[in-house]
Amino acid sequence: MSKEKLKDQIINDLKNDFPNISIEKNEHSLTIKSDDDTLWEIFDILYKGMDDVEFNMGKDEENHIIIKI
């Protein structure tokens, strides 16, 4: 499966399960933004099944998850 198709599939799957999230598609990653409770739920699911998932929490930016593909 190509990286673009994989990104599209991940986006579709996440949007089906969490319709209120926003996802930015970048060249080598996806960035997921939502409220903290939803992000923690998504992170828990993704962390068990994917190798490169980061939960970024910072003072100067909105919390988000990055999936590197």
HTML snippet that shows the backbone in 3Dmol.js (N, CA, C, O; Angstrom):
<script src="https://3Dmol.org/build/3Dmol-min.js"></script>
<div id="view" style="width:600px;height:400px;position:relative"></div>
<script>
const pdb = `
ATOM      1  N   MET A   1       0.850  -1.178   0.000  1.00  0.00           N
ATOM      2  CA  MET A   1       0.000   0.000   0.000  1.00  0.00           C
ATOM      3  C   MET A   1       0.892   1.236   0.000  1.00  0.00           C
ATOM      4  O   MET A   1       1.856   1.314   0.761  1.00  0.00           O
ATOM      5  N   SER A   2       0.568   2.198  -0.855  1.00  0.00           N
ATOM      6  CA  SER A   2       1.366   3.425  -0.910  1.00  0.00           C
ATOM      7  C   SER A   2       1.150   4.253   0.362  1.00  0.00           C
ATOM      8  O   SER A   2       0.162   4.082   1.076  1.00  0.00           O
ATOM      9  N   LYS A   3       2.095   5.144   0.619  1.00  0.00           N
ATOM     10  CA  LYS A   3       1.991   6.000   1.806  1.00  0.00           C
ATOM     11  C   LYS A   3       0.753   6.886   1.749  1.00  0.00           C
ATOM     12  O   LYS A   3       0.110   7.115   2.773  1.00  0.00           O
ATOM     13  N   GLU A   4       0.416   7.381   0.577  1.00  0.00           N
ATOM     14  CA  GLU A   4      -0.765   8.241   0.440  1.00  0.00           C
ATOM     15  C   GLU A   4      -2.050   7.472   0.730  1.00  0.00           C
ATOM     16  O   GLU A   4      -2.949   7.979   1.400  1.00  0.00           O
ATOM     17  N   LYS A   5      -2.128   6.253   0.224  1.00  0.00           N
ATOM     18  CA  LYS A   5      -3.307   5.426   0.495  1.00  0.00           C
ATOM     19  C   LYS A   5      -3.387   5.067   1.971  1.00  0.00           C
ATOM     20  O   LYS A   5      -4.474   5.039   2.548  1.00  0.00           O
ATOM     21  N   LEU A   6      -2.246   4.793   2.582  1.00  0.00           N
ATOM     22  CA  LEU A   6      -2.207   4.497   4.007  1.00  0.00           C
ATOM     23  C   LEU A   6      -2.682   5.699   4.819  1.00  0.00           C
ATOM     24  O   LEU A   6      -3.484   5.552   5.741  1.00  0.00           O
ATOM     25  N   LYS A   7      -2.192   6.879   4.477  1.00  0.00           N
ATOM     26  CA  LYS A   7      -2.633   8.101   5.163  1.00  0.00           C
ATOM     27  C   LYS A   7      -4.141   8.282   5.029  1.00  0.00           C
ATOM     28  O   LYS A   7      -4.830   8.574   6.006  1.00  0.00           O
ATOM     29  N   ASP A   8      -4.647   8.105   3.807  1.00  0.00           N
ATOM     30  CA  ASP A   8      -6.088   8.259   3.573  1.00  0.00           C
ATOM     31  C   ASP A   8      -6.898   7.244   4.372  1.00  0.00           C
ATOM     32  O   ASP A   8      -7.956   7.576   4.907  1.00  0.00           O
ATOM     33  N   GLN A   9      -6.410   6.023   4.455  1.00  0.00           N
ATOM     34  CA  GLN A   9      -7.119   4.996   5.213  1.00  0.00           C
ATOM     35  C   GLN A   9      -7.122   5.327   6.704  1.00  0.00           C
ATOM     36  O   GLN A   9      -8.146   5.176   7.370  1.00  0.00           O
ATOM     37  N   ILE A  10      -5.992   5.772   7.227  1.00  0.00           N
ATOM     38  CA  ILE A  10      -5.917   6.151   8.642  1.00  0.00           C
ATOM     39  C   ILE A  10      -6.872   7.306   8.921  1.00  0.00           C
ATOM     40  O   ILE A  10      -7.595   7.290   9.917  1.00  0.00           O
ATOM     41  N   ILE A  11      -6.877   8.304   8.048  1.00  0.00           N
ATOM     42  CA  ILE A  11      -7.772   9.451   8.218  1.00  0.00           C
ATOM     43  C   ILE A  11      -9.225   8.993   8.221  1.00  0.00           C
ATOM     44  O   ILE A  11      -9.997   9.386   9.096  1.00  0.00           O
ATOM     45  N   ASN A  12      -9.600   8.178   7.263  1.00  0.00           N
ATOM     46  CA  ASN A  12     -10.982   7.697   7.189  1.00  0.00           C
ATOM     47  C   ASN A  12     -11.372   6.896   8.427  1.00  0.00           C
ATOM     48  O   ASN A  12     -12.461   7.081   8.971  1.00  0.00           O
ATOM     49  N   ASP A  13     -10.491   6.012   8.868  1.00  0.00           N
ATOM     50  CA  ASP A  13     -10.777   5.212  10.057  1.00  0.00           C
ATOM     51  C   ASP A  13     -10.941   6.087  11.294  1.00  0.00           C
ATOM     52  O   ASP A  13     -11.876   5.901  12.073  1.00  0.00           O
ATOM     53  N   LEU A  14     -10.035   7.036  11.472  1.00  0.00           N
ATOM     54  CA  LEU A  14     -10.121   7.914  12.638  1.00  0.00           C
ATOM     55  C   LEU A  14     -11.355   8.809  12.589  1.00  0.00           C
ATOM     56  O   LEU A  14     -12.027   8.997  13.603  1.00  0.00           O
ATOM     57  N   LYS A  15     -11.653   9.356  11.423  1.00  0.00           N
ATOM     58  CA  LYS A  15     -12.828  10.225  11.281  1.00  0.00           C
ATOM     59  C   LYS A  15     -14.128   9.455  11.527  1.00  0.00           C
ATOM     60  O   LYS A  15     -15.090  10.014  12.054  1.00  0.00           O
ATOM     61  N   ASN A  16     -14.157   8.170  11.147  1.00  0.00           N
ATOM     62  CA  ASN A  16     -15.346   7.354  11.421  1.00  0.00           C
ATOM     63  C   ASN A  16     -15.541   7.139  12.913  1.00  0.00           C
ATOM     64  O   ASN A  16     -16.668   7.173  13.408  1.00  0.00           O
ATOM     65  N   ASP A  17     -14.440   6.917  13.633  1.00  0.00           N
ATOM     66  CA  ASP A  17     -14.519   6.668  15.073  1.00  0.00           C
ATOM     67  C   ASP A  17     -14.582   7.945  15.906  1.00  0.00           C
ATOM     68  O   ASP A  17     -15.181   7.961  16.981  1.00  0.00           O
ATOM     69  N   PHE A  18     -13.969   9.003  15.413  1.00  0.00           N
ATOM     70  CA  PHE A  18     -13.894  10.278  16.140  1.00  0.00           C
ATOM     71  C   PHE A  18     -14.225  11.424  15.182  1.00  0.00           C
ATOM     72  O   PHE A  18     -13.317  12.118  14.725  1.00  0.00           O
ATOM     73  N   PRO A  19     -15.497  11.633  14.871  1.00  0.00           N
ATOM     74  CA  PRO A  19     -15.881  12.603  13.831  1.00  0.00           C
ATOM     75  C   PRO A  19     -15.526  14.067  14.149  1.00  0.00           C
ATOM     76  O   PRO A  19     -15.504  14.898  13.241  1.00  0.00           O
ATOM     77  N   ASN A  20     -15.253  14.391  15.400  1.00  0.00           N
ATOM     78  CA  ASN A  20     -14.992  15.793  15.760  1.00  0.00           C
ATOM     79  C   ASN A  20     -13.516  16.170  15.763  1.00  0.00           C
ATOM     80  O   ASN A  20     -13.165  17.276  16.173  1.00  0.00           O
ATOM     81  N   ILE A  21     -12.648  15.272  15.313  1.00  0.00           N
ATOM     82  CA  ILE A  21     -11.217  15.588  15.278  1.00  0.00           C
ATOM     83  C   ILE A  21     -10.875  16.311  13.979  1.00  0.00           C
ATOM     84  O   ILE A  21     -11.606  16.229  12.991  1.00  0.00           O
ATOM     85  N   SER A  22      -9.751  17.017  14.002  1.00  0.00           N
ATOM     86  CA  SER A  22      -9.225  17.583  12.762  1.00  0.00           C
ATOM     87  C   SER A  22      -7.877  16.912  12.487  1.00  0.00           C
ATOM     88  O   SER A  22      -7.099  16.651  13.405  1.00  0.00           O
ATOM     89  N   ILE A  23      -7.619  16.640  11.219  1.00  0.00           N
ATOM     90  CA  ILE A  23      -6.386  15.956  10.832  1.00  0.00           C
ATOM     91  C   ILE A  23      -5.736  16.733   9.704  1.00  0.00           C
ATOM     92  O   ILE A  23      -6.356  17.006   8.675  1.00  0.00           O
ATOM     93  N   GLU A  24      -4.472  17.087   9.917  1.00  0.00           N
ATOM     94  CA  GLU A  24      -3.680  17.752   8.884  1.00  0.00           C
ATOM     95  C   GLU A  24      -2.772  16.709   8.247  1.00  0.00           C
ATOM     96  O   GLU A  24      -2.062  15.985   8.945  1.00  0.00           O
ATOM     97  N   LYS A  25      -2.798  16.639   6.946  1.00  0.00           N
ATOM     98  CA  LYS A  25      -1.996  15.686   6.188  1.00  0.00           C
ATOM     99  C   LYS A  25      -0.747  16.412   5.697  1.00  0.00           C
ATOM    100  O   LYS A  25      -0.844  17.389   4.953  1.00  0.00           O
ATOM    101  N   ASN A  26       0.418  15.938   6.110  1.00  0.00           N
ATOM    102  CA  ASN A  26       1.692  16.510   5.685  1.00  0.00           C
ATOM    103  C   ASN A  26       2.446  15.477   4.851  1.00  0.00           C
ATOM    104  O   ASN A  26       1.978  14.351   4.678  1.00  0.00           O
ATOM    105  N   GLU A  27       3.591  15.854   4.346  1.00  0.00           N
ATOM    106  CA  GLU A  27       4.345  14.963   3.463  1.00  0.00           C
ATOM    107  C   GLU A  27       4.700  13.632   4.128  1.00  0.00           C
ATOM    108  O   GLU A  27       4.568  12.575   3.511  1.00  0.00           O
ATOM    109  N   HIS A  28       5.148  13.680   5.386  1.00  0.00           N
ATOM    110  CA  HIS A  28       5.606  12.465   6.057  1.00  0.00           C
ATOM    111  C   HIS A  28       4.832  12.156   7.329  1.00  0.00           C
ATOM    112  O   HIS A  28       5.249  11.297   8.107  1.00  0.00           O
ATOM    113  N   SER A  29       3.710  12.841   7.559  1.00  0.00           N
ATOM    114  CA  SER A  29       2.998  12.614   8.813  1.00  0.00           C
ATOM    115  C   SER A  29       1.543  13.079   8.744  1.00  0.00           C
ATOM    116  O   SER A  29       1.116  13.746   7.801  1.00  0.00           O
ATOM    117  N   LEU A  30       0.811  12.698   9.777  1.00  0.00           N
ATOM    118  CA  LEU A  30      -0.538  13.197  10.007  1.00  0.00           C
ATOM    119  C   LEU A  30      -0.534  13.843  11.387  1.00  0.00           C
ATOM    120  O   LEU A  30       0.058  13.303  12.322  1.00  0.00           O
ATOM    121  N   THR A  31      -1.186  14.988  11.523  1.00  0.00           N
ATOM    122  CA  THR A  31      -1.295  15.660  12.804  1.00  0.00           C
ATOM    123  C   THR A  31      -2.770  15.695  13.190  1.00  0.00           C
ATOM    124  O   THR A  31      -3.609  16.204  12.448  1.00  0.00           O
ATOM    125  N   ILE A  32      -3.068  15.144  14.361  1.00  0.00           N
ATOM    126  CA  ILE A  32      -4.440  15.039  14.841  1.00  0.00           C
ATOM    127  C   ILE A  32      -4.632  16.033  15.971  1.00  0.00           C
ATOM    128  O   ILE A  32      -3.839  16.076  16.912  1.00  0.00           O
ATOM    129  N   LYS A  33      -5.695  16.837  15.878  1.00  0.00           N
ATOM    130  CA  LYS A  33      -6.016  17.810  16.917  1.00  0.00           C
ATOM    131  C   LYS A  33      -7.451  17.596  17.391  1.00  0.00           C
ATOM    132  O   LYS A  33      -8.359  17.344  16.598  1.00  0.00           O
ATOM    133  N   SER A  34      -7.626  17.703  18.699  1.00  0.00           N
ATOM    134  CA  SER A  34      -8.941  17.565  19.312  1.00  0.00           C
ATOM    135  C   SER A  34      -8.804  17.943  20.782  1.00  0.00           C
ATOM    136  O   SER A  34      -7.768  18.454  21.208  1.00  0.00           O
ATOM    137  N   ASP A  35      -9.855  17.689  21.551  1.00  0.00           N
ATOM    138  CA  ASP A  35      -9.769  17.939  22.987  1.00  0.00           C
ATOM    139  C   ASP A  35      -8.867  16.870  23.617  1.00  0.00           C
ATOM    140  O   ASP A  35      -8.648  15.809  23.031  1.00  0.00           O
ATOM    141  N   ASP A  36      -8.352  17.156  24.803  1.00  0.00           N
ATOM    142  CA  ASP A  36      -7.370  16.272  25.437  1.00  0.00           C
ATOM    143  C   ASP A  36      -7.897  14.866  25.686  1.00  0.00           C
ATOM    144  O   ASP A  36      -7.171  13.895  25.468  1.00  0.00           O
ATOM    145  N   ASP A  37      -9.143  14.730  26.139  1.00  0.00           N
ATOM    146  CA  ASP A  37      -9.689  13.393  26.407  1.00  0.00           C
ATOM    147  C   ASP A  37      -9.719  12.549  25.145  1.00  0.00           C
ATOM    148  O   ASP A  37      -9.362  11.371  25.173  1.00  0.00           O
ATOM    149  N   THR A  38     -10.142  13.141  24.047  1.00  0.00           N
ATOM    150  CA  THR A  38     -10.186  12.415  22.774  1.00  0.00           C
ATOM    151  C   THR A  38      -8.780  12.064  22.306  1.00  0.00           C
ATOM    152  O   THR A  38      -8.543  10.956  21.826  1.00  0.00           O
ATOM    153  N   LEU A  39      -7.840  13.010  22.445  1.00  0.00           N
ATOM    154  CA  LEU A  39      -6.458  12.728  22.043  1.00  0.00           C
ATOM    155  C   LEU A  39      -5.870  11.565  22.839  1.00  0.00           C
ATOM    156  O   LEU A  39      -5.184  10.711  22.277  1.00  0.00           O
ATOM    157  N   TRP A  40      -6.137  11.532  24.146  1.00  0.00           N
ATOM    158  CA  TRP A  40      -5.624  10.427  24.960  1.00  0.00           C
ATOM    159  C   TRP A  40      -6.228   9.105  24.521  1.00  0.00           C
ATOM    160  O   TRP A  40      -5.528   8.094  24.476  1.00  0.00           O
ATOM    161  N   GLU A  41      -7.515   9.093  24.195  1.00  0.00           N
ATOM    162  CA  GLU A  41      -8.173   7.876  23.726  1.00  0.00           C
ATOM    163  C   GLU A  41      -7.562   7.404  22.403  1.00  0.00           C
ATOM    164  O   GLU A  41      -7.274   6.220  22.228  1.00  0.00           O
ATOM    165  N   ILE A  42      -7.370   8.341  21.485  1.00  0.00           N
ATOM    166  CA  ILE A  42      -6.760   8.005  20.194  1.00  0.00           C
ATOM    167  C   ILE A  42      -5.328   7.509  20.395  1.00  0.00           C
ATOM    168  O   ILE A  42      -4.924   6.510  19.800  1.00  0.00           O
ATOM    169  N   PHE A  43      -4.565   8.207  21.233  1.00  0.00           N
ATOM    170  CA  PHE A  43      -3.178   7.811  21.484  1.00  0.00           C
ATOM    171  C   PHE A  43      -3.112   6.396  22.037  1.00  0.00           C
ATOM    172  O   PHE A  43      -2.266   5.607  21.618  1.00  0.00           O
ATOM    173  N   ASP A  44      -3.987   6.069  22.966  1.00  0.00           N
ATOM    174  CA  ASP A  44      -4.002   4.735  23.564  1.00  0.00           C
ATOM    175  C   ASP A  44      -4.240   3.671  22.499  1.00  0.00           C
ATOM    176  O   ASP A  44      -3.606   2.616  22.525  1.00  0.00           O
ATOM    177  N   ILE A  45      -5.140   3.937  21.572  1.00  0.00           N
ATOM    178  CA  ILE A  45      -5.430   3.001  20.487  1.00  0.00           C
ATOM    179  C   ILE A  45      -4.245   2.891  19.533  1.00  0.00           C
ATOM    180  O   ILE A  45      -3.821   1.787  19.193  1.00  0.00           O
ATOM    181  N   LEU A  46      -3.712   4.029  19.102  1.00  0.00           N
ATOM    182  CA  LEU A  46      -2.632   4.036  18.116  1.00  0.00           C
ATOM    183  C   LEU A  46      -1.319   3.495  18.666  1.00  0.00           C
ATOM    184  O   LEU A  46      -0.579   2.813  17.956  1.00  0.00           O
ATOM    185  N   TYR A  47      -1.028   3.798  19.930  1.00  0.00           N
ATOM    186  CA  TYR A  47       0.241   3.403  20.526  1.00  0.00           C
ATOM    187  C   TYR A  47       0.406   1.886  20.536  1.00  0.00           C
ATOM    188  O   TYR A  47       1.519   1.374  20.421  1.00  0.00           O
ATOM    189  N   LYS A  48      -0.703   1.177  20.675  1.00  0.00           N
ATOM    190  CA  LYS A  48      -0.649  -0.293  20.707  1.00  0.00           C
ATOM    191  C   LYS A  48      -0.425  -0.884  19.323  1.00  0.00           C
ATOM    192  O   LYS A  48       0.060  -2.010  19.207  1.00  0.00           O
ATOM    193  N   GLY A  49      -0.772  -0.141  18.261  1.00  0.00           N
ATOM    194  CA  GLY A  49      -0.721  -0.734  16.937  1.00  0.00           C
ATOM    195  C   GLY A  49       0.238  -0.098  15.951  1.00  0.00           C
ATOM    196  O   GLY A  49       0.416  -0.620  14.850  1.00  0.00           O
ATOM    197  N   MET A  50       0.862   1.018  16.313  1.00  0.00           N
ATOM    198  CA  MET A  50       1.748   1.707  15.371  1.00  0.00           C
ATOM    199  C   MET A  50       3.091   1.977  16.020  1.00  0.00           C
ATOM    200  O   MET A  50       3.194   2.114  17.239  1.00  0.00           O
ATOM    201  N   ASP A  51       4.113   2.051  15.191  1.00  0.00           N
ATOM    202  CA  ASP A  51       5.474   2.232  15.694  1.00  0.00           C
ATOM    203  C   ASP A  51       5.839   3.680  15.999  1.00  0.00           C
ATOM    204  O   ASP A  51       6.572   3.935  16.954  1.00  0.00           O
ATOM    205  N   ASP A  52       5.351   4.625  15.219  1.00  0.00           N
ATOM    206  CA  ASP A  52       5.839   5.992  15.339  1.00  0.00           C
ATOM    207  C   ASP A  52       4.699   6.980  15.597  1.00  0.00           C
ATOM    208  O   ASP A  52       4.236   7.677  14.694  1.00  0.00           O
ATOM    209  N   VAL A  53       4.262   7.016  16.862  1.00  0.00           N
ATOM    210  CA  VAL A  53       3.176   7.898  17.282  1.00  0.00           C
ATOM    211  C   VAL A  53       3.683   8.759  18.430  1.00  0.00           C
ATOM    212  O   VAL A  53       4.266   8.244  19.384  1.00  0.00           O
ATOM    213  N   GLU A  54       3.463  10.067  18.342  1.00  0.00           N
ATOM    214  CA  GLU A  54       3.892  10.999  19.391  1.00  0.00           C
ATOM    215  C   GLU A  54       2.694  11.793  19.885  1.00  0.00           C
ATOM    216  O   GLU A  54       1.866  12.238  19.090  1.00  0.00           O
ATOM    217  N   PHE A  55       2.605  11.969  21.190  1.00  0.00           N
ATOM    218  CA  PHE A  55       1.596  12.853  21.775  1.00  0.00           C
ATOM    219  C   PHE A  55       2.350  14.093  22.238  1.00  0.00           C
ATOM    220  O   PHE A  55       3.119  14.031  23.197  1.00  0.00           O
ATOM    221  N   ASN A  56       2.135  15.206  21.570  1.00  0.00           N
ATOM    222  CA  ASN A  56       2.842  16.441  21.882  1.00  0.00           C
ATOM    223  C   ASN A  56       1.972  17.343  22.742  1.00  0.00           C
ATOM    224  O   ASN A  56       0.852  17.701  22.376  1.00  0.00           O
ATOM    225  N   MET A  57       2.521  17.696  23.894  1.00  0.00           N
ATOM    226  CA  MET A  57       1.839  18.598  24.812  1.00  0.00           C
ATOM    227  C   MET A  57       2.807  19.732  25.129  1.00  0.00           C
ATOM    228  O   MET A  57       3.901  19.501  25.643  1.00  0.00           O
ATOM    229  N   GLY A  58       2.404  20.936  24.823  1.00  0.00           N
ATOM    230  CA  GLY A  58       3.290  22.052  25.071  1.00  0.00           C
ATOM    231  C   GLY A  58       2.542  23.278  25.537  1.00  0.00           C
ATOM    232  O   GLY A  58       1.332  23.400  25.346  1.00  0.00           O
ATOM    233  N   LYS A  59       3.273  24.175  26.143  1.00  0.00           N
ATOM    234  CA  LYS A  59       2.673  25.405  26.652  1.00  0.00           C
ATOM    235  C   LYS A  59       2.271  26.351  25.529  1.00  0.00           C
ATOM    236  O   LYS A  59       1.255  27.038  25.630  1.00  0.00           O
ATOM    237  N   ASP A  60       3.055  26.390  24.467  1.00  0.00           N
ATOM    238  CA  ASP A  60       2.862  27.401  23.430  1.00  0.00           C
ATOM    239  C   ASP A  60       2.060  26.926  22.224  1.00  0.00           C
ATOM    240  O   ASP A  60       1.873  27.683  21.271  1.00  0.00           O
ATOM    241  N   GLU A  61       1.585  25.690  22.253  1.00  0.00           N
ATOM    242  CA  GLU A  61       0.815  25.200  21.122  1.00  0.00           C
ATOM    243  C   GLU A  61      -0.272  24.249  21.610  1.00  0.00           C
ATOM    244  O   GLU A  61      -0.210  23.725  22.722  1.00  0.00           O
ATOM    245  N   GLU A  62      -1.259  24.042  20.760  1.00  0.00           N
ATOM    246  CA  GLU A  62      -2.354  23.133  21.074  1.00  0.00           C
ATOM    247  C   GLU A  62      -1.832  21.698  21.141  1.00  0.00           C
ATOM    248  O   GLU A  62      -0.981  21.309  20.341  1.00  0.00           O
ATOM    249  N   ASN A  63      -2.337  20.914  22.088  1.00  0.00           N
ATOM    250  CA  ASN A  63      -1.944  19.508  22.176  1.00  0.00           C
ATOM    251  C   ASN A  63      -2.352  18.785  20.896  1.00  0.00           C
ATOM    252  O   ASN A  63      -3.397  19.075  20.312  1.00  0.00           O
ATOM    253  N   HIS A  64      -1.518  17.844  20.468  1.00  0.00           N
ATOM    254  CA  HIS A  64      -1.799  17.115  19.238  1.00  0.00           C
ATOM    255  C   HIS A  64      -1.027  15.813  19.194  1.00  0.00           C
ATOM    256  O   HIS A  64      -0.074  15.607  19.945  1.00  0.00           O
ATOM    257  N   ILE A  65      -1.455  14.941  18.303  1.00  0.00           N
ATOM    258  CA  ILE A  65      -0.772  13.666  18.066  1.00  0.00           C
ATOM    259  C   ILE A  65      -0.185  13.717  16.664  1.00  0.00           C
ATOM    260  O   ILE A  65      -0.816  14.200  15.724  1.00  0.00           O
ATOM    261  N   ILE A  66       1.032  13.211  16.544  1.00  0.00           N
ATOM    262  CA  ILE A  66       1.678  13.116  15.234  1.00  0.00           C
ATOM    263  C   ILE A  66       1.916  11.646  14.920  1.00  0.00           C
ATOM    264  O   ILE A  66       2.490  10.911  15.724  1.00  0.00           O
ATOM    265  N   ILE A  67       1.470  11.229  13.743  1.00  0.00           N
ATOM    266  CA  ILE A  67       1.742   9.885  13.242  1.00  0.00           C
ATOM    267  C   ILE A  67       2.717  10.048  12.078  1.00  0.00           C
ATOM    268  O   ILE A  67       2.376  10.651  11.060  1.00  0.00           O
ATOM    269  N   LYS A  68       3.897   9.525  12.223  1.00  0.00           N
ATOM    270  CA  LYS A  68       4.891   9.611  11.147  1.00  0.00           C
ATOM    271  C   LYS A  68       4.730   8.411  10.234  1.00  0.00           C
ATOM    272  O   LYS A  68       4.696   7.264  10.679  1.00  0.00           O
ATOM    273  N   ILE A  69       4.631   8.703   8.943  1.00  0.00           N
ATOM    274  CA  ILE A  69       4.421   7.646   7.948  1.00  0.00           C
ATOM    275  C   ILE A  69       5.500   7.728   6.890  1.00  0.00           C
ATOM    276  O   ILE A  69       5.510   6.928   5.955  1.00  0.00           O
TER     277      ILE A  69
END
`;
const viewer = $3Dmol.createViewer("view");
viewer.addModel(pdb, "pdb");
viewer.setStyle({}, {cartoon: {color: "spectrum"}});
viewer.zoomTo();
viewer.render();
</script>
